[in-house]
Amino acid sequence: MGDAYRDTTARWMTVGGREIPVDSEGYLIDLDDWSEDFARALAKEEGLDLTDEHWQIIRFIRDYHNEHRVQPQVRAMIAHFTGKWGAEKGSNHYLHEIFPRGGPQKQGNRLAGIRRTKGEH
């Protein structure tokens, strides 16, 4: 791995007997290191019990990223999940409620193994 790789690695998480490098906020350094076990380990570290709704959002983020090569904007998530779950559960408020550490774009992206969105600090 190059110097840039080492420079961005803040720590290592043990997932399934493997050491996975992450940055200071828990975002994967190498997106290919993502697994459902990684998501579970990070969620546990962040004090989040993953429900079926969390997994639906994580899979939506991953599928959207795989198709479009960018992270979904919150409004795309709201439109998708309002259609799927109804207006109350598909709302911005609810999505932020179930991902309390930065909402679906920060915490959701971390758990989905997607890098932070542009403009995030």
trRosetta pair geometry for C-beta under 8 A, 3 or more apart (Angstrom, degrees):
i j d omega theta_ij theta_ji phi_ij phi_ji
1 5 3.9 -93 171 78 114 155
1 6 6.5 132 111 -43 114 81
2 5 5.2 112 59 2 64 101
2 6 7.6 -130 108 3 41 88
3 6 5.6 -58 -151 41 40 108
3 7 5.9 42 152 -25 72 108
4 7 5.5 -54 -142 36 31 115
4 8 6.5 20 162 -13 64 108
5 8 6.5 -68 -154 38 24 100
5 9 6.6 25 153 -26 63 109
5 21 7.6 75 172 98 90 163
5 29 6.4 92 -156 166 76 131
5 30 7.9 19 -139 -58 112 99
6 9 5.8 -55 -147 27 34 113
8 23 5.6 -48 168 -96 84 103
8 29 5.6 141 102 -122 111 107
9 12 7.3 20 -178 -66 117 75
9 21 4.1 -51 -122 -165 117 123
9 22 7.3 83 -141 55 68 23
9 23 7.0 -104 -115 -89 27 52
9 29 5.4 -24 -83 -65 82 154
10 22 6.7 -48 50 101 91 65
10 23 5.1 70 -2 -171 112 38
10 24 3.9 143 -80 -69 168 62
11 21 7.7 159 90 -146 32 58
11 22 6.1 -20 70 63 78 87
11 24 7.5 94 0 -103 98 45
12 19 4.5 -2 180 -173 130 101
12 20 6.5 139 -162 64 69 38
12 21 5.6 -40 -101 -92 74 55
12 22 7.4 141 -113 17 24 78
13 19 7.4 144 70 -157 35 51
13 20 4.8 -28 64 63 88 98
13 22 5.7 33 -10 -5 111 125
13 26 7.9 55 -48 -137 138 79
13 38 7.3 101 98 -139 136 82
13 41 6.0 132 166 129 127 135
13 42 7.1 -18 -137 -75 169 80
13 45 7.6 -84 -123 -42 126 154
14 17 7.2 8 -176 -109 95 13
14 18 7.1 156 -152 76 55 35
14 19 6.0 -31 -95 -95 65 60
14 20 7.6 160 -98 14 14 83
14 41 7.8 -152 84 -151 52 151
15 18 5.7 -30 70 63 72 88
15 20 5.0 5 19 -7 119 130
15 33 8.0 110 55 167 139 100
15 35 6.8 155 146 52 132 117
15 37 5.2 135 -179 121 101 105
15 38 4.9 12 -143 -89 164 67
15 41 5.0 -124 -103 0 96 158
16 35 7.0 -21 -3 79 142 154
16 37 4.8 60 -42 122 112 163
18 33 7.9 -158 122 -150 134 100
20 28 7.0 -52 168 -123 112 90
20 33 4.8 138 -140 170 106 136
20 38 6.2 -160 -178 -113 179 114
21 28 7.7 88 89 -160 63 57
21 29 4.3 -22 106 19 107 135
21 30 6.9 71 58 4 102 94
21 33 7.4 171 43 -30 66 170
22 25 7.9 -116 157 73 103 45
22 26 5.2 -4 166 -146 141 34
22 27 6.2 147 -162 69 87 33
22 28 5.9 -55 -107 -97 79 35
22 29 6.3 -150 -104 -21 24 85
22 42 7.9 145 -100 -99 159 117
23 26 7.2 -50 65 22 67 16
23 27 4.9 -3 34 56 111 90
23 29 6.4 129 -45 -73 79 81
25 110 6.9 -113 129 -98 94 131
25 116 7.3 49 73 -64 147 125
26 42 5.6 120 -178 -145 125 116
26 45 7.2 174 -115 94 135 136
26 46 7.3 -6 -78 -61 177 115
26 110 5.0 45 103 -162 105 131
27 109 7.4 -5 -113 121 104 99
27 110 5.5 -97 -86 -113 64 81
27 115 5.7 71 -179 -129 134 54
27 116 5.8 -76 -79 -34 155 86
28 31 5.7 119 100 -95 132 41
28 33 5.3 -177 -151 62 124 109
28 34 6.0 -82 -50 -64 164 84
28 38 7.3 27 -79 171 118 150
28 113 5.0 18 -3 -149 143 75
28 115 7.5 -96 63 -75 78 66
29 33 7.5 39 56 14 71 140
30 33 4.7 89 82 -16 93 107
31 34 6.1 -16 -178 -15 56 113
31 113 5.7 112 -151 152 69 99
31 114 7.1 36 -125 -106 115 41
31 115 7.2 -70 -75 -34 110 89
33 38 6.6 112 133 -84 82 153
33 113 7.3 -168 78 -142 68 122
34 38 5.5 -123 -145 54 46 147
34 39 7.5 43 -164 -44 89 91
34 62 7.7 178 137 -113 155 122
34 112 7.4 4 -145 154 144 40
34 113 2.9 -2 -96 -106 131 168
35 38 4.7 110 50 -3 70 97
35 39 7.4 -132 97 0 44 83
36 39 5.4 -49 -152 35 40 114
36 40 6.4 42 149 -20 68 103
37 40 5.6 -52 -147 37 34 113
37 41 6.2 35 154 -20 66 106
38 41 5.8 -57 -147 37 30 110
38 42 6.2 24 158 -14 66 108
38 113 6.5 64 97 -78 139 111
39 42 6.1 -58 -144 41 27 106
39 43 6.1 29 156 -21 64 110
39 50 6.9 68 138 -82 104 156
39 58 6.1 54 -139 -149 150 155
39 111 4.7 67 -141 -174 91 81
39 112 7.2 36 -101 -80 120 30
39 113 7.2 -79 -67 -35 91 93
40 43 5.7 -55 -144 37 27 112
40 44 6.3 30 156 -21 63 106
40 50 6.5 -94 -105 11 67 140
41 44 5.8 -54 -150 34 29 112
41 45 6.5 30 151 -18 62 107
42 45 5.5 -54 -150 37 34 115
42 46 6.2 21 154 -8 67 111
42 110 6.3 -153 160 140 147 103
42 111 5.8 -166 88 -103 126 67
43 46 5.8 -65 -145 48 30 103
43 48 4.3 -91 -164 77 84 99
43 49 7.3 116 151 -98 119 12
43 50 5.0 -5 -178 -45 172 103
43 54 7.5 78 -117 162 143 154
43 111 6.0 50 -65 -116 94 120
44 47 7.7 43 -178 -70 29 24
44 48 7.6 -96 -62 54 22 62
46 101 5.6 -104 -168 9 123 157
46 107 6.9 150 170 -140 161 111
48 54 7.3 140 155 -115 118 154
48 99 7.7 17 -125 -122 149 54
48 100 7.6 -178 -92 32 108 94
48 101 7.5 -105 -50 8 126 115
48 107 7.4 126 -51 180 160 132
48 111 7.9 -75 82 -81 147 139
50 54 4.4 -124 -149 83 73 144
50 55 6.1 83 168 -51 112 85
50 58 7.8 -6 -145 -19 124 141
50 111 7.7 157 -96 -162 120 143
51 54 5.1 109 48 3 64 98
51 55 7.3 -126 101 0 39 88
51 98 7.5 -85 37 -155 120 125
52 55 5.6 -56 -150 39 35 111
52 56 6.4 41 151 -25 67 102
53 56 5.6 -49 -148 31 34 113
53 57 6.6 30 154 -15 64 104
53 85 7.7 49 -124 -93 109 148
53 89 7.5 -107 -130 -177 138 121
53 98 6.1 -74 109 -158 126 166
54 57 5.9 -61 -155 39 32 108
54 58 6.1 32 151 -20 68 108
54 98 6.4 -150 -77 155 84 120
54 99 7.6 130 -120 -72 92 88
54 111 7.4 -53 176 133 107 162
55 58 5.4 -50 -141 38 34 114
55 59 6.1 33 159 -17 67 106
56 59 6.0 -57 -148 40 27 108
56 60 6.3 32 151 -23 62 107
56 81 7.7 116 121 -107 121 105
56 84 7.6 -173 168 133 142 154
57 60 5.4 -51 -146 35 33 115
57 61 6.4 34 154 -20 65 103
57 77 6.9 40 -139 -150 97 122
57 81 7.2 -2 -90 -76 91 137
57 95 7.2 143 -115 -138 144 96
57 98 7.8 149 -3 97 153 129
57 99 7.5 -121 113 -45 158 126
57 104 5.8 -106 -178 -131 135 118
57 108 5.5 -81 141 -134 118 123
57 112 8.0 -105 124 -62 72 121
58 61 5.9 -54 -151 34 29 111
58 62 6.4 25 153 -15 64 108
58 108 6.7 -152 -86 -160 60 78
58 111 5.4 -82 -106 116 115 108
58 112 4.6 -178 -153 -85 72 87
59 62 5.6 -54 -144 40 33 110
59 63 6.0 32 158 -18 68 108
59 112 7.9 -159 -52 -121 19 107
60 63 5.9 -57 -142 40 26 108
60 64 6.0 27 158 -20 64 110
60 72 7.0 -38 138 8 95 157
60 77 6.7 114 119 -119 140 85
60 80 6.1 145 -151 119 141 156
60 81 7.7 -78 -47 -59 172 97
61 64 5.9 -56 -144 37 25 110
61 65 6.2 24 157 -17 62 110
61 71 6.8 -5 -158 -148 94 81
61 72 6.0 -123 -116 22 62 110
61 77 7.8 1 -74 -91 82 118
61 104 7.3 -166 -69 173 125 97
61 108 5.5 163 -55 150 151 105
61 109 6.3 -152 -172 -94 145 55
61 112 4.0 -86 91 -86 128 172
61 114 5.9 -125 154 0 112 143
62 65 5.8 -58 -146 39 27 110
62 66 6.2 28 155 -20 64 108
62 112 5.0 -153 -54 -168 84 107
62 113 7.1 39 -98 50 105 99
62 114 7.1 -157 -91 -47 57 112
63 66 5.7 -55 -146 36 30 112
63 67 6.3 21 157 -13 65 110
64 67 6.0 -63 -149 41 27 106
64 68 5.8 -19 170 20 68 115
64 71 7.3 60 104 -163 116 33
64 72 4.1 6 130 -52 164 111
64 76 6.9 118 -136 127 150 140
65 68 6.7 -72 -123 56 21 81
65 69 6.9 55 -176 -117 57 14
65 70 6.8 -130 -122 83 65 20
65 71 5.9 -1 -88 -93 102 49
65 72 7.4 -95 -51 -22 71 77
65 112 7.4 141 1 137 140 128
65 114 5.1 -148 -79 -108 160 130
66 69 8.0 15 -165 -68 13 50
68 72 7.7 103 45 -77 141 69
71 105 6.8 96 146 -144 136 84
71 109 5.8 -12 -129 -106 138 123
71 114 5.4 129 -96 148 102 140
71 115 7.6 -122 -48 70 122 64
71 117 5.1 -106 62 -93 146 90
72 76 4.3 -119 -171 80 103 130
72 77 5.5 118 120 -50 128 86
72 80 8.0 -24 -173 -2 155 138
73 76 5.0 101 57 1 73 100
73 77 7.5 -140 100 -1 42 86
73 105 7.7 -2 -147 -94 38 125
74 77 5.5 -56 -154 38 40 113
74 78 6.1 43 149 -23 71 103
74 92 6.2 55 159 -118 125 98
74 95 7.0 160 -152 95 97 151
74 103 7.0 -12 -103 150 127 134
74 104 6.3 130 -114 63 84 111
74 105 5.7 -67 -62 -42 94 116
75 78 5.4 -47 -142 35 36 115
75 79 6.3 38 156 -20 65 102
76 79 5.8 -51 -147 36 31 111
76 80 6.3 29 154 -17 63 109
77 80 5.8 -58 -146 39 30 109
77 81 5.9 8 165 -1 68 114
77 95 6.1 96 126 -123 128 157
77 104 5.5 179 161 109 174 157
77 108 7.9 48 -108 127 157 173
78 81 6.5 -65 -135 48 22 95
78 82 5.8 27 163 -25 63 112
78 90 5.8 103 -163 154 54 86
78 91 6.6 23 -137 -140 102 25
78 92 5.7 -22 -89 -60 128 74
78 95 6.9 -101 -82 -14 74 143
79 82 6.1 -52 -138 33 21 110
79 83 6.6 20 159 -15 57 109
79 90 7.9 82 -95 169 1 127
80 83 6.1 -68 -163 37 26 109
80 84 6.3 9 151 -8 65 116
80 90 7.6 -167 84 -145 47 115
81 84 5.2 -57 -136 47 40 109
81 85 5.2 -5 175 19 79 114
81 89 6.8 -107 155 119 106 81
81 90 3.8 171 110 -124 79 85
81 95 6.9 130 58 -76 157 112
82 85 7.0 -65 -113 58 19 77
82 86 6.8 -47 -160 132 54 15
82 87 5.5 31 -147 -101 102 46
82 90 3.0 -178 -73 109 50 151
82 91 7.1 77 -87 -60 99 49
83 90 7.0 111 12 -110 43 160
84 90 6.8 134 51 -86 76 118
85 88 7.9 -100 128 70 98 66
85 89 3.8 -87 140 88 129 121
85 90 4.9 159 62 -53 99 87
86 89 5.6 66 63 29 85 95
86 90 6.2 180 80 -3 33 105
87 90 6.0 -67 -127 49 19 103
87 91 6.4 45 163 -56 59 96
88 91 6.0 -42 -164 -8 25 118
88 94 6.5 96 149 -49 58 141
89 94 5.1 -156 -146 155 38 167
90 94 7.0 50 33 57 11 133
90 95 7.7 14 -173 -46 33 104
91 94 4.7 95 59 8 84 99
91 95 6.9 -150 96 -4 45 87
92 95 5.9 -57 -146 38 30 110
92 96 6.3 24 157 -13 65 109
93 96 6.1 -64 -152 41 26 106
93 97 6.2 31 150 -27 64 109
94 97 5.2 -51 -144 31 34 117
94 98 6.6 20 162 -9 67 103
95 98 6.5 -59 -147 40 28 98
95 99 6.5 -12 162 22 64 108
95 103 6.3 51 121 -161 91 88
95 104 4.7 -41 169 -26 114 124
95 108 7.8 -22 179 -48 101 141
96 99 6.3 -73 -136 64 30 81
96 100 7.3 75 161 -102 62 41
96 103 4.2 -34 -108 -105 81 94
96 104 7.2 -91 -74 -11 51 78
97 100 6.9 3 -166 -76 29 81
99 102 6.8 -59 142 74 102 61
99 103 5.2 77 91 -164 113 20
99 104 5.0 138 27 -70 154 51
99 106 7.6 157 148 65 122 75
99 107 4.1 177 -175 73 104 125
99 108 5.2 -47 -107 -47 161 86
100 107 7.3 48 56 -23 38 165
101 106 6.8 -115 122 105 69 114
101 107 4.4 110 75 -79 84 126
102 105 7.0 -103 146 75 92 69
102 106 2.6 -64 143 74 132 138
102 107 4.7 145 60 -27 94 83
102 110 7.9 77 67 -5 138 122
103 106 5.9 78 55 25 70 91
103 107 6.5 153 64 23 22 97
103 108 7.0 -43 130 -3 53 107
104 107 7.0 -59 -104 64 21 81
104 108 3.6 19 -163 -15 57 148
104 109 7.7 93 151 -26 52 72
105 108 6.3 11 -44 48 14 109
105 109 5.9 13 179 -21 40 117
105 117 5.3 -24 178 -15 113 137
105 120 7.7 -168 133 -77 109 126
106 109 6.2 -56 -142 34 14 106
106 110 6.6 12 156 -17 55 107
106 116 6.9 11 -123 -126 71 88
106 117 7.8 -87 -76 11 60 101
106 120 6.7 146 -96 -134 96 140
107 110 5.6 -51 -147 34 33 113
107 111 6.3 26 157 -13 66 108
108 111 6.0 -61 -148 41 28 106
108 112 6.0 18 157 -12 66 115
109 112 5.7 -63 -139 46 29 106
109 114 4.3 -88 -158 76 83 99
109 115 7.0 -38 164 88 123 20
109 116 6.4 123 106 -104 146 37
109 117 6.7 -157 -55 -36 163 83
110 113 7.9 35 171 -66 28 26
110 114 7.9 -81 -54 55 18 64
116 120 4.2 -116 169 64 118 144
117 120 5.1 104 62 -27 72 114
